[in-house]
Amino acid sequence: MIKNRGIAIILAIFTFIAVSILLTISIFYLFGYPLSSIAEHQLYVFLAILAGALVASMVYGRGTKERASNVAKILNNSLGISVEEKVIWKVLNTLDQLPPFVVNKYVKMNINAAKEFKDQIKDQRNKLSDDDLLKIRKIIDTPSEKLQHVLKELYTETDMEQFKILAEPDAKPLIELNLEELKKIID
């Protein structure tokens, strides 16, 4: 496992480049095409690049498991909630896909995301175990100040801008609004 996220990113980039080039050369060699005919055989080059991206994402994923492990420790220490690393890894990857400017917009406009996704939350609620629901209720019942302190710790650990935005004082009304809505949906 790659311990450092920065090293994981660098290795993923090198892996992407190396795999893409090696696969392209291998494909052209196997089919007997000269490398000068790349423009005519763009599909093969595209497939090699796609394979390179897939392998690179696996390399990068190894670097983020440490991050998920550390987030799990923070949640356990701060809130007394035990969450599997693979669940945290999925959440972090999903949150990584949400651009910080969107989180900023939600904070500035005080958007009730829980209300927006009410149906999806209800659908997922029915799939959760009683233990999972207890963990969610524990988070919902935690004062917003404490949650923001945890978010600040998560930002320090992960360097994810989304956590930093939510840890700032002007995000408190948004957090409280969404927690209240979640209480209504979960109960």
Backbone as numpy.savetxt, mean C-alpha at the origin, in Angstrom:
# Nx Ny Nz CAx CAy CAz Cx Cy Cz
15.29 -11.57 2.59 14.45 -10.39 2.59 15.34 -9.15 2.59
14.95 -8.18 1.81 15.70 -6.94 1.71 15.20 -6.03 2.84
16.11 -5.61 3.70 15.73 -4.83 4.88 15.42 -3.37 4.55
16.16 -2.79 3.63 16.07 -1.37 3.36 15.21 -1.11 2.13
14.20 -0.25 2.28 13.29 0.04 1.18 14.02 0.69 0.00
14.95 1.58 0.28 15.71 2.25 -0.78 16.51 1.26 -1.61
17.14 0.32 -0.92 17.90 -0.71 -1.63 16.95 -1.57 -2.45
15.77 -1.87 -1.89 14.78 -2.68 -2.63 14.37 -1.98 -3.92
14.19 -0.67 -3.87 13.80 0.09 -5.06 14.92 0.05 -6.10
16.14 0.27 -5.67 17.28 0.25 -6.59 17.44 -1.13 -7.23
17.34 -2.17 -6.41 17.45 -3.53 -6.95 16.30 -3.84 -7.90
15.12 -3.35 -7.59 13.97 -3.58 -8.48 14.20 -2.91 -9.84
14.75 -1.70 -9.83 15.03 -1.00 -11.09 16.07 -1.75 -11.91
17.16 -2.16 -11.25 18.19 -2.93 -11.96 17.63 -4.25 -12.47
16.80 -4.89 -11.67 16.18 -6.16 -12.10 15.31 -5.94 -13.32
14.51 -4.87 -13.31 13.64 -4.56 -14.44 14.46 -4.39 -15.72
15.53 -3.60 -15.62 16.37 -3.34 -16.79 17.04 -4.62 -17.28
17.63 -5.37 -16.35 18.36 -6.57 -16.73 17.44 -7.63 -17.34
16.31 -7.89 -16.69 15.39 -8.91 -17.20 14.82 -8.50 -18.55
14.45 -7.23 -18.69 13.90 -6.76 -19.97 14.91 -6.94 -21.10
16.15 -6.54 -20.86 17.18 -6.66 -21.90 17.49 -8.12 -22.20
17.70 -8.91 -21.15 18.05 -10.32 -21.37 16.93 -11.09 -22.07
15.68 -10.84 -21.68 14.58 -11.52 -22.35 14.43 -11.08 -23.80
14.62 -9.81 -24.05 14.53 -9.31 -25.43 15.60 -9.98 -26.29
16.83 -9.98 -25.80 17.93 -10.61 -26.55 17.66 -12.10 -26.74
17.20 -12.77 -25.68 16.92 -14.21 -25.77 15.82 -14.51 -26.79
14.76 -13.74 -26.76 13.65 -13.96 -27.70 14.13 -13.76 -29.13
14.86 -12.70 -29.37 15.35 -12.42 -30.72 16.34 -13.50 -31.17
17.15 -13.97 -30.25 18.11 -15.03 -30.59 17.37 -16.33 -30.93
16.40 -16.71 -30.09 15.66 -17.96 -30.31 14.90 -17.96 -31.63
14.32 -16.84 -31.98 13.54 -16.77 -33.22 14.40 -16.38 -34.42
15.66 -16.09 -34.18 16.57 -15.77 -35.27 16.38 -14.39 -35.87
15.80 -13.47 -35.09 15.61 -12.10 -35.58 16.84 -11.27 -35.25
17.25 -10.38 -36.15 18.35 -9.47 -35.79 17.82 -8.39 -34.84
18.67 -7.92 -33.95 18.25 -6.88 -32.99 17.82 -5.60 -33.70
18.29 -5.41 -34.89 17.91 -4.21 -35.64 16.43 -4.23 -36.05
15.77 -5.39 -35.91 14.35 -5.49 -36.29 13.41 -5.30 -35.11
13.88 -4.63 -34.05 13.06 -4.41 -32.85 11.77 -3.68 -33.21
11.83 -2.71 -34.09 10.63 -1.95 -34.46 9.57 -2.85 -35.08
9.99 -3.86 -35.80 9.05 -4.77 -36.45 8.46 -5.80 -35.49
9.15 -6.04 -34.38 8.73 -7.07 -33.42 8.49 -6.45 -32.04
7.73 -5.39 -32.02 7.48 -4.67 -30.78 6.73 -5.52 -29.75
5.92 -6.44 -30.19 5.16 -7.28 -29.27 6.10 -8.09 -28.39
7.17 -8.63 -28.96 8.14 -9.41 -28.18 8.85 -8.52 -27.16
9.19 -7.32 -27.59 9.84 -6.38 -26.69 8.89 -6.01 -25.55
7.63 -5.78 -25.90 6.63 -5.46 -24.88 6.50 -6.60 -23.88
6.45 -7.84 -24.35 6.34 -8.99 -23.45 7.57 -9.11 -22.54
8.74 -8.82 -23.08 9.96 -8.85 -22.27 9.93 -7.77 -21.20
9.44 -6.59 -21.56 9.34 -5.50 -20.59 8.30 -5.83 -19.52
7.20 -6.42 -19.92 6.16 -6.84 -18.97 6.72 -7.87 -17.99
7.46 -8.84 -18.50 8.08 -9.86 -17.63 9.10 -9.19 -16.70
9.84 -8.23 -17.21 10.80 -7.50 -16.37 10.11 -6.75 -15.25
8.97 -6.15 -15.56 8.21 -5.43 -14.53 7.68 -6.39 -13.47
7.23 -7.55 -13.90 6.72 -8.55 -12.96 7.82 -9.02 -12.01
8.97 -9.35 -12.55 10.08 -9.81 -11.71 10.54 -8.68 -10.79
10.60 -7.46 -11.29 11.02 -6.31 -10.48 10.04 -6.08 -9.34
8.75 -6.24 -9.59 7.77 -6.04 -8.52 7.93 -7.09 -7.43
8.34 -8.30 -7.80 8.59 -9.33 -6.79 9.81 -8.96 -5.95
10.83 -8.42 -6.60 12.03 -7.99 -5.87 11.66 -6.85 -4.93
10.90 -5.88 -5.42 10.50 -4.75 -4.57 9.62 -5.22 -3.42
8.74 -6.16 -3.69 7.84 -6.68 -2.65 8.60 -7.27 -1.48
9.76 -7.82 -1.74 10.58 -8.36 -0.65 11.06 -7.25 0.27
11.27 -6.07 -0.27 11.73 -4.96 0.54 10.63 -4.36 1.38
9.38 -4.55 1.00 8.29 -3.93 1.74 7.76 -4.83 2.85
8.16 -6.10 2.89 7.69 -6.98 3.96 8.22 -6.53 5.31
9.40 -6.00 5.32 9.97 -5.47 6.57 9.13 -4.29 7.06
8.70 -3.48 6.14 7.86 -2.33 6.48 6.55 -2.81 7.10
5.95 -3.84 6.52 4.70 -4.39 7.06 4.92 -4.96 8.44
6.04 -5.60 8.65 6.36 -6.17 9.96 6.48 -5.07 11.01
7.15 -3.98 10.64 7.31 -2.86 11.58 5.98 -2.17 11.87
5.12 -2.04 10.86 3.80 -1.45 11.08 2.98 -2.33 12.01
3.08 -3.65 11.84 2.36 -4.57 12.72 2.80 -4.38 14.17
4.10 -4.21 14.37 4.62 -3.98 15.73 4.09 -2.67 16.31
4.05 -1.63 15.50 3.55 -0.33 15.98 2.09 -0.46 16.39
1.28 -1.10 15.55 -0.14 -1.26 15.88 -0.33 -2.09 17.14
0.48 -3.11 17.29 0.36 -3.95 18.48 0.78 -3.18 19.74
1.89 -2.45 19.65 2.39 -1.69 20.80 1.51 -0.50 21.15
1.03 0.22 20.14 0.28 1.45 20.38 -1.19 1.21 20.69
-1.80 0.28 19.97 -3.24 0.07 20.12 -3.60 -1.30 20.69
-2.61 -2.15 20.84 -2.88 -3.49 21.34 -3.64 -4.35 20.35
-3.41 -4.08 19.06 -4.12 -4.80 18.00 -3.10 -5.65 17.23
-3.39 -6.93 17.13 -2.52 -7.84 16.39 -3.11 -8.06 15.00
-2.36 -7.67 13.98 -2.80 -7.82 12.60 -1.72 -8.58 11.84
-2.14 -9.53 11.01 -1.18 -10.31 10.23 -0.41 -9.40 9.28
0.86 -9.72 9.09 1.71 -8.92 8.21 1.19 -8.90 6.78
0.65 -10.02 6.31 0.17 -10.05 4.92 -1.02 -9.11 4.73
-1.84 -8.93 5.76 -2.96 -7.99 5.68 -2.42 -6.57 5.65
-1.46 -6.29 6.50 -0.86 -4.96 6.55 -0.15 -4.67 5.23
0.54 -5.66 4.69 1.23 -5.48 3.41 0.24 -5.08 2.32
-0.93 -5.73 2.28 -1.95 -5.38 1.29 -2.47 -3.96 1.50
-2.70 -3.60 2.76 -3.19 -2.25 3.07 -2.17 -1.20 2.67
-0.91 -1.44 3.00 0.14 -0.48 2.64 0.27 -0.33 1.13
0.18 -1.43 0.41 0.26 -1.35 -1.05 -0.93 -0.60 -1.62
-2.11 -0.81 -1.05 -3.30 -0.09 -1.50 -3.14 1.40 -1.20
-2.67 1.71 -0.01 -2.48 3.11 0.38 -1.41 3.78 -0.48
-0.40 3.02 -0.87 0.64 3.54 -1.76 0.06 3.99 -3.10
-1.02 3.34 -3.53 -1.66 3.66 -4.81 -2.50 4.94 -4.71
-2.82 5.37 -3.50 -3.63 6.57 -3.29 -2.68 7.78 -3.21
-2.69 8.63 -4.22 -1.76 9.76 -4.23 -1.99 10.70 -3.04
-0.91 11.24 -2.47 -1.05 12.15 -1.34 -1.97 13.35 -1.61
-2.02 13.84 -2.86 -2.87 14.99 -3.14 -4.35 14.63 -2.95
-4.70 13.36 -3.15 -6.09 12.93 -2.93 -6.39 12.95 -1.43
-5.45 12.46 -0.62 -5.63 12.48 0.84 -5.75 13.93 1.30
-4.91 14.81 0.76 -4.99 16.24 1.08 -6.36 16.81 0.75
-6.88 16.42 -0.39 -8.20 16.91 -0.82 -9.28 16.45 0.15
-9.22 15.19 0.56 -10.18 14.67 1.54 -10.11 15.46 2.84
-8.89 15.78 3.28 -8.72 16.53 4.53 -9.27 17.94 4.38
-8.91 18.63 3.30 -9.34 20.02 3.11 -10.84 20.14 2.93
-11.43 19.16 2.25 -12.87 19.22 1.99 -13.68 18.47 3.06
-12.96 17.85 4.01 -13.60 17.09 5.09 -14.62 16.08 4.52
-14.15 15.26 3.62 -15.00 14.30 2.92 -15.23 13.06 3.77
-16.46 12.66 3.86 -16.84 11.49 4.63 -16.66 10.24 3.75
-15.45 9.71 3.75 -15.14 8.55 2.91 -15.91 7.31 3.36
-16.12 7.17 4.66 -16.87 6.02 5.16 -18.29 6.01 4.59
-18.88 7.20 4.48 -20.24 7.28 3.92 -20.22 6.98 2.42
-19.17 7.46 1.73 -19.04 7.21 0.29 -18.93 5.72 -0.02
-18.25 4.99 0.85 -18.01 3.57 0.61 -18.85 2.69 1.55
-19.97 3.20 1.98 -20.82 2.52 2.95 -21.21 1.12 2.49
-21.64 0.97 1.26 -22.08 -0.34 0.77 -20.92 -1.34 0.74
-19.75 -0.90 0.29 -18.59 -1.79 0.26 -18.17 -2.19 1.67
-18.25 -1.24 2.60 -17.89 -1.53 3.99 -18.86 -2.56 4.57
-20.15 -2.38 4.30 -21.15 -3.34 4.79 -20.91 -4.73 4.21
-20.58 -4.79 2.93 -20.29 -6.09 2.30 -19.10 -6.76 2.97
-18.05 -6.00 3.21 -16.84 -6.56 3.85 -17.11 -6.92 5.31
-17.95 -6.14 5.98 -18.28 -6.41 7.39 -18.85 -7.80 7.55
-19.68 -8.21 6.61 -20.30 -9.53 6.70 -19.30 -10.67 6.54
-18.14 -10.38 5.98 -17.12 -11.40 5.76 -16.12 -11.48 6.92
-16.21 -10.55 7.87 -15.24 -10.48 8.95 -15.61 -11.40 10.11
-14.59 -11.88 10.79 -14.81 -12.70 11.99 -15.13 -11.77 13.17
-15.60 -12.36 14.25 -15.88 -11.57 15.46 -14.60 -10.92 15.98
-13.49 -11.62 15.88 -12.20 -11.08 16.32 -11.81 -9.85 15.49
-12.02 -9.94 14.18 -11.73 -8.80 13.31 -12.61 -7.60 13.66
-13.88 -7.86 13.92 -14.80 -6.77 14.28 -14.40 -6.12 15.60
-13.90 -6.92 16.55 -13.43 -6.36 17.82 -12.23 -5.43 17.60
-11.34 -5.83 16.71 -10.18 -4.99 16.40 -10.62 -3.67 15.77
-11.58 -3.75 14.86 -12.08 -2.54 14.20 -12.76 -1.63 15.22
-13.57 -2.24 16.09 -14.24 -1.43 17.12 -13.23 -0.76 18.05
-12.15 -1.47 18.35 -11.11 -0.90 19.21 -10.50 0.35 18.54
-10.26 0.26 17.25 -9.73 1.42 16.52 -10.75 2.55 16.51
-12.00 2.23 16.23 -13.05 3.24 16.17 -13.22 3.95 17.51
-13.06 3.20 18.60 -13.24 3.78 19.94 -12.01 4.50 20.46
-10.91 4.43 19.73 -9.69 5.13 20.14 -9.84 6.62 19.86
-9.48 7.47 20.83 -9.56 8.92 20.58 -8.73 9.33 19.36
-9.24 10.32 18.65 -8.57 10.74 17.41 -7.14 11.22 17.66
-6.89 11.84 18.83 -5.53 12.31 19.14 -4.56 11.13 19.18
-4.99 10.03 19.80 -4.13 8.86 19.89 -3.93 8.23 18.50
-4.99 8.19 17.72 -4.86 7.66 16.36 -3.88 8.49 15.54
-3.95 9.81 15.71 -3.03 10.66 14.97 -1.59 10.47 15.43
-1.41 10.18 16.71 -0.07 9.88 17.21 0.45 8.59 16.55
-0.42 7.59 16.44 -0.05 6.34 15.77 0.27 6.61 14.30
-0.54 7.43 13.65 -0.29 7.79 12.25 1.07 8.46 12.08
1.43 9.28 13.05 2.74 9.94 13.01 3.86 8.90 13.12
3.67 7.92 14.01 4.65 6.83 14.14 4.75 6.04 12.83
3.59 5.79 12.22 3.57 5.05 10.97 4.29 5.83 9.87
4.12 7.14 9.86 4.83 7.96 8.87 6.34 7.86 9.10
6.76 7.95 10.36 8.18 7.85 10.67 8.75 6.52 10.20
7.97 5.46 10.37 8.44 4.13 9.98 8.41 3.91 8.47
7.34 4.34 7.81 7.14 4.00 6.40 7.54 5.10 5.43
7.61 6.35 5.92 7.89 7.51 5.08 6.80 7.70 4.02
5.58 7.25 4.34 4.45 7.41 3.42 3.76 8.73 3.71
3.74 9.60 2.73 3.18 10.94 2.86 1.72 10.90 3.32
0.98 9.87 2.94 -0.43 9.75 3.32 -0.59 9.74 4.84
0.29 9.03 5.54 0.23 8.99 7.00 0.57 10.36 7.60
1.54 11.04 7.01 1.93 12.36 7.51 0.76 13.34 7.42
0.06 13.32 6.30 -1.08 14.22 6.10 -2.15 13.96 7.14
-2.44 12.69 7.39 -3.50 12.35 8.36 -3.07 12.58 9.80
-1.77 12.67 10.05 -1.27 12.91 11.40 -1.28 14.40 11.77
-1.46 15.26 10.78 -1.44 16.70 11.04 -2.74 17.14 11.72
-2.66 18.20 12.53 -3.83 18.65 13.29 -5.06 18.98 12.45
-4.87 19.50 11.23 -6.04 19.87 10.42 -6.79 18.64 9.88
-6.24 17.44 10.07 -6.93 16.22 9.64 -7.83 15.65 10.74
-7.75 16.21 11.93 -8.54 15.69 13.06 -10.05 15.68 12.78
-10.63 16.75 12.25 -12.08 16.71 11.97 -12.46 15.61 10.97
-11.61 15.40 9.99 -11.86 14.34 9.01 -11.85 12.97 9.68
-10.88 12.73 10.52 -10.77 11.44 11.21 -11.99 11.23 12.10
-12.37 12.24 12.85 -13.53 12.11 13.75 -14.81 11.88 12.96
-14.99 12.58 11.86 -16.18 12.41 11.02 -16.27 10.98 10.50
-15.16 10.46 10.01 -15.15 9.12 9.45 -15.28 8.04 10.52
-14.72 8.27 11.69 -14.88 7.31 12.79 -16.34 7.22 13.22
-17.01 8.36 13.31 -18.44 8.36 13.68 -19.28 7.62 12.65
-18.97 7.84 11.38 -19.71 7.15 10.32 -19.44 5.64 10.37
-18.20 5.27 10.63 -17.87 3.84 10.73 -18.60 3.19 11.90
-18.75 3.92 13.01 -19.51 3.38 14.15 -20.93 3.02 13.73
-21.54 3.92 12.96 -22.91 3.68 12.49 -22.98 2.47 11.58
-22.00 2.33 10.71 -22.01 1.24 9.73 -21.70 -0.11 10.39
-20.71 -0.13 11.26 -20.25 -1.39 11.88 -21.25 -1.92 12.90
-21.84 -1.02 13.68 -22.78 -1.47 14.74 -24.13 -1.85 14.21
